[in-house]
Amino acid sequence: MRFFRWIAAGLLVIAVSATIAFRLADPEQLDITPTVRSLVPGRFAHLSDGFTHYELAGPANGDVVVLAAGRSVPYYIWYPTFKVLADSGLRVLRYDYYGRGYSDRPDVAYDEDLYVRQLAELLDSLRIAGPINLAGLSFGGSVVTSFTDRFPARVKRLIYVDPYIRRRVPLPFVMRLPLVRDVAALLGERSAADGQLADFLHPTRFPDWPVRYRPQLHYRGFRRARLADAADAPNLDQQGEIDRLSKSDRPVLIVWGKQDSTVPIIASKQLLAAFPKSQFVVVDSAGHLPHWEDPRTVHPALLAFLRR
């Protein structure tokens, strides 16, 4: 009996030690408070699921372009494009998804309903009622696809930049275990910022990229949001949405970095088959973020498409 007590005591010590180590190693030590929101650039809209961090620029009467970001990088991922479009006379909106950047991290399901609802409510809060030009980068391709499918009258042009379109892929059983997911996520955060450099073909040109990414890791809820998003990702197949959108005569522009290793260019076949009349711009010597690596090719193509 004493032996089993010692075993139980040992297991308890291990569990307590592991919990303490987890807490000490956890970078999420801060909350996004009103003070934080008052100090960061950009603005905030109070929506039904919490505050959304956004920036709106360009003339008030300009044609509206909304820029939807990637899976985990906040709205700064669109910086060069945001500035060029706004300076050219367009009304440009970029924003952080819930769980990223300085937007709130609500304890809700991070599914397509959330992302569509967030964008719809943000547009309503800004009184943007007319049809918009909607651009999705990487994971943003999934968001703009679902939004346009649900609100077809609100979107007049679609732009895809190295888009990720969801396919139903079963999640490995081991990754469904809460402890395994939490530990994997915590360990993954150690290299998450530096790992973002893999989106570039020429990462040495962007040495400050990891520094930009790290601040969001320190606010509670980032990991929970990412885990919730990963858990939902295998549940949606967007082929039906793509098929419905393909029946519209809405202009579509597809831009792809030729050397993209995150969403390889071979994935463009799905969109090109659905939108045979779309304009397709292949950006050579660029990875997953061609608007950063070759803005002289990407930005003129975007402006020409938006003005035609």
ZIWO-V435300 format. One record per residue. N is the residue number from 1. SS is DSSP state (@ for helix, = for strand, . for the rest). OMEGA is omega in radians with two decimals (* if undefined). D_FIRST is the distance of its C-alpha to the first C-alpha in Angstrom with 1 decimal. Layout:
N | SS | OMEGA | D_FIRST
N | SS | OMEGA | D_FIRST
This chain:
1 | . | 3.13 | 0.0
2 | @ | 3.13 | 3.8
3 | @ | -3.12 | 5.3
4 | @ | 3.08 | 5.3
5 | @ | 3.11 | 6.4
6 | @ | 3.11 | 8.8
7 | @ | -3.14 | 10.0
8 | @ | 3.13 | 10.7
9 | @ | 3.13 | 12.4
10 | @ | 3.11 | 14.3
11 | @ | 3.11 | 15.5
12 | @ | 3.12 | 16.6
13 | @ | 3.14 | 18.5
14 | @ | -3.12 | 20.1
15 | @ | 3.14 | 21.2
16 | @ | -3.14 | 22.6
17 | @ | 3.14 | 24.3
18 | @ | 3.13 | 25.8
19 | @ | 3.12 | 27.1
20 | @ | 3.13 | 28.7
21 | @ | 3.13 | 30.2
22 | @ | -3.13 | 31.5
23 | @ | -3.11 | 33.2
24 | @ | -3.11 | 34.7
25 | @ | -3.07 | 36.0
26 | . | 3.12 | 37.4
27 | . | -3.09 | 41.2
28 | . | -3.10 | 41.5
29 | . | -3.03 | 41.9
30 | = | 3.03 | 45.1
31 | . | 3.06 | 46.6
32 | . | -3.06 | 50.1
33 | . | 3.04 | 51.7
34 | @ | 3.11 | 55.3
35 | @ | 3.11 | 55.8
36 | @ | -3.12 | 54.7
37 | @ | -3.14 | 57.0
38 | @ | -3.04 | 59.9
39 | @ | -3.08 | 59.6
40 | . | 3.10 | 59.4
41 | . | -3.13 | 62.5
42 | . | -3.13 | 63.2
43 | = | -3.11 | 63.0
44 | = | 3.06 | 60.5
45 | = | 3.14 | 60.9
46 | = | -3.09 | 58.6
47 | = | -3.02 | 57.9
48 | . | -3.14 | 55.7
49 | . | 3.13 | 52.6
50 | = | -3.13 | 53.2
51 | = | 3.04 | 55.4
52 | = | 3.12 | 57.0
53 | = | -3.09 | 58.3
54 | = | 3.00 | 61.7
55 | = | -3.14 | 65.0
56 | = | -3.09 | 68.4
57 | = | -3.11 | 71.5
58 | . | -3.09 | 75.0
59 | . | -3.07 | 78.0
60 | . | -3.12 | 77.3
61 | . | -3.13 | 79.7
62 | . | 3.06 | 78.3
63 | . | -3.00 | 76.9
64 | = | 3.03 | 73.2
65 | = | 3.11 | 70.7
66 | = | -3.08 | 67.0
67 | = | 3.12 | 64.7
68 | = | -2.99 | 61.1
69 | . | 3.12 | 58.8
70 | . | -3.00 | 56.2
71 | . | -3.05 | 52.5
72 | . | -3.13 | 51.1
73 | . | -3.13 | 54.1
74 | . | -2.98 | 55.7
75 | @ | 3.12 | 59.4
76 | @ | 3.14 | 60.6
77 | @ | -3.14 | 60.3
78 | @ | -2.95 | 63.7
79 | @ | -3.05 | 65.3
80 | @ | -3.13 | 68.3
81 | @ | 3.11 | 69.2
82 | @ | -3.10 | 68.8
83 | @ | -3.12 | 71.3
84 | @ | -3.11 | 73.8
85 | @ | 3.13 | 73.9
86 | @ | 3.14 | 74.2
87 | @ | -3.12 | 76.9
88 | . | 3.09 | 78.8
89 | . | 3.11 | 79.2
90 | . | 3.07 | 76.3
91 | = | -2.94 | 73.9
92 | = | -3.14 | 70.5
93 | = | 2.98 | 67.0
94 | = | -3.04 | 63.7
95 | = | 3.07 | 60.3
96 | . | 3.00 | 56.5
97 | . | 2.97 | 54.4
98 | . | 3.12 | 51.6
99 | . | -3.13 | 48.6
100 | . | 3.06 | 50.9
101 | . | -3.12 | 53.1
102 | . | 2.99 | 53.7
103 | . | 3.13 | 53.5
104 | . | 3.11 | 50.7
105 | . | -3.08 | 47.4
106 | . | 3.11 | 46.9
107 | . | -3.09 | 43.6
108 | . | 3.05 | 45.4
109 | . | 3.12 | 45.7
110 | . | -3.13 | 47.5
111 | . | -3.08 | 49.6
112 | @ | 3.10 | 53.3
113 | @ | -3.13 | 54.0
114 | @ | -3.08 | 52.9
115 | @ | 3.10 | 55.1
116 | @ | 3.13 | 58.1
117 | @ | 3.14 | 57.7
118 | @ | -3.12 | 57.4
119 | @ | -3.14 | 60.6
120 | @ | -3.14 | 62.5
121 | @ | 3.11 | 61.6
122 | @ | 3.11 | 62.5
123 | @ | 3.14 | 65.9
124 | @ | -3.11 | 66.5
125 | @ | 3.12 | 65.6
126 | . | 3.12 | 68.1
127 | . | 3.04 | 70.7
128 | . | -3.01 | 71.0
129 | . | -3.06 | 72.3
130 | . | 3.09 | 74.5
131 | . | -3.07 | 73.5
132 | = | 2.92 | 71.7
133 | = | -3.00 | 71.4
134 | = | -3.10 | 67.7
135 | = | 3.12 | 66.2
136 | = | 3.11 | 62.7
137 | = | 3.10 | 61.2
138 | . | 3.10 | 58.3
139 | @ | 3.08 | 55.8
140 | @ | 3.06 | 58.7
141 | @ | 3.07 | 60.4
142 | @ | -3.10 | 57.8
143 | @ | -3.09 | 58.3
144 | @ | 3.09 | 62.1
145 | @ | -3.14 | 62.1
146 | @ | -3.14 | 60.1
147 | @ | -3.10 | 62.1
148 | @ | 3.10 | 65.4
149 | @ | -3.10 | 64.4
150 | @ | -3.13 | 63.6
151 | . | -3.04 | 66.4
152 | @ | -3.12 | 69.2
153 | @ | -3.10 | 71.9
154 | @ | -3.07 | 70.3
155 | = | -3.14 | 70.5
156 | = | 3.06 | 73.8
157 | = | 3.12 | 72.7
158 | = | 3.08 | 69.5
159 | = | 3.08 | 68.5
160 | = | 3.06 | 65.7
161 | = | -3.10 | 64.7
162 | . | -2.96 | 62.3
163 | . | 2.98 | 60.6
164 | . | 3.09 | 57.3
165 | . | -3.01 | 57.7
166 | . | 3.00 | 54.4
167 | . | -3.14 | 53.5
168 | . | 3.14 | 50.6
169 | . | -3.12 | 48.1
170 | . | 3.10 | 44.6
171 | . | 3.12 | 41.8
172 | . | -3.06 | 39.3
173 | @ | -3.07 | 36.0
174 | @ | -3.13 | 33.9
175 | @ | 3.05 | 36.2
176 | @ | -3.13 | 35.5
177 | . | -3.05 | 31.9
178 | @ | -3.10 | 32.0
179 | @ | 3.14 | 29.8
180 | @ | 3.14 | 31.8
181 | @ | -3.10 | 35.0
182 | @ | -3.13 | 34.2
183 | @ | 3.13 | 33.2
184 | @ | 3.14 | 36.1
185 | @ | -3.14 | 38.5
186 | @ | 3.12 | 37.4
187 | @ | 3.14 | 37.8
188 | @ | -3.14 | 41.0
189 | @ | 3.12 | 42.4
190 | @ | -3.08 | 42.5
191 | @ | -3.05 | 45.2
192 | @ | -3.09 | 46.7
193 | @ | 3.13 | 49.6
194 | @ | -3.12 | 50.7
195 | @ | 3.13 | 50.1
196 | @ | 3.13 | 52.9
197 | @ | 3.13 | 55.4
198 | @ | 3.12 | 54.9
199 | @ | -3.13 | 57.1
200 | . | 2.97 | 60.1
201 | . | -3.13 | 62.0
202 | . | -3.04 | 63.1
203 | @ | -3.11 | 60.1
204 | @ | 3.11 | 61.7
205 | @ | -3.05 | 64.3
206 | . | -3.04 | 61.7
207 | . | -3.10 | 59.7
208 | . | -3.07 | 58.9
209 | @ | 3.11 | 57.3
210 | @ | -3.14 | 53.7
211 | @ | 3.12 | 54.5
212 | @ | -3.02 | 55.9
213 | @ | -2.95 | 52.7
214 | @ | -3.06 | 50.1
215 | @ | -3.08 | 50.8
216 | @ | 3.14 | 49.5
217 | @ | -3.04 | 46.1
218 | @ | -3.11 | 45.5
219 | = | -3.06 | 45.9
220 | . | 3.09 | 42.9
221 | . | 3.13 | 43.1
222 | @ | -3.11 | 44.7
223 | @ | -3.14 | 41.5
224 | @ | 3.13 | 40.7
225 | @ | -3.13 | 44.3
226 | @ | 3.12 | 44.3
227 | @ | 3.13 | 41.1
228 | @ | 3.11 | 42.6
229 | @ | 3.14 | 45.8
230 | @ | 3.14 | 44.2
231 | @ | -3.11 | 42.3
232 | @ | -3.02 | 45.6
233 | @ | -3.10 | 47.7
234 | . | -3.01 | 47.1
235 | . | -3.04 | 48.1
236 | . | 3.00 | 51.7
237 | . | -3.03 | 54.5
238 | . | -3.12 | 57.8
239 | @ | 3.12 | 60.2
240 | @ | 3.11 | 61.4
241 | @ | 3.12 | 62.2
242 | @ | -3.14 | 64.0
243 | @ | 3.14 | 66.0
244 | @ | 3.13 | 67.1
245 | @ | -3.10 | 68.1
246 | @ | -3.13 | 70.1
247 | . | 3.13 | 72.4
248 | . | 3.06 | 73.6
249 | . | 3.13 | 76.5
250 | . | 3.11 | 74.6
251 | = | -3.11 | 75.2
252 | = | 3.04 | 72.2
253 | = | 3.11 | 71.8
254 | = | 3.12 | 69.1
255 | = | -3.09 | 68.5
256 | = | 3.00 | 66.3
257 | = | -3.03 | 65.6
258 | . | -3.11 | 66.5
259 | . | 3.13 | 63.7
260 | . | 3.09 | 60.9
261 | . | 3.13 | 57.6
262 | . | 3.00 | 55.6
263 | . | -3.04 | 57.5
264 | . | -3.04 | 59.8
265 | @ | 3.10 | 63.4
266 | @ | 3.11 | 63.1
267 | @ | 3.14 | 61.4
268 | @ | -3.10 | 64.8
269 | @ | -3.14 | 65.9
270 | @ | -3.11 | 64.2
271 | @ | -3.13 | 66.1
272 | @ | 3.08 | 69.4
273 | @ | -3.13 | 69.3
274 | @ | -3.09 | 68.8
275 | . | -3.07 | 71.3
276 | . | 3.12 | 74.1
277 | . | -3.11 | 76.5
278 | . | 3.02 | 74.1
279 | = | -3.07 | 75.0
280 | = | -3.13 | 72.7
281 | = | 3.08 | 72.6
282 | = | -3.08 | 70.9
283 | = | -3.13 | 70.3
284 | . | 3.14 | 70.4
285 | . | 3.11 | 68.5
286 | . | 3.10 | 65.9
287 | . | -3.02 | 62.3
288 | . | -3.10 | 60.5
289 | . | -3.04 | 62.4
290 | @ | -3.13 | 66.0
291 | @ | 3.02 | 67.4
292 | @ | -3.02 | 66.0
293 | @ | 3.13 | 67.0
294 | . | -3.13 | 70.4
295 | @ | -3.11 | 71.6
296 | @ | 3.04 | 75.2
297 | @ | -3.01 | 74.6
298 | @ | -3.02 | 72.2
299 | @ | 3.05 | 73.8
300 | @ | 3.12 | 77.4
301 | @ | 3.11 | 76.0
302 | @ | -3.11 | 74.2
303 | @ | 3.13 | 77.2
304 | @ | -3.14 | 79.6
305 | @ | -3.09 | 77.4
306 | @ | -3.09 | 77.0
307 | @ | -3.03 | 80.7
308 | . | * | 82.2
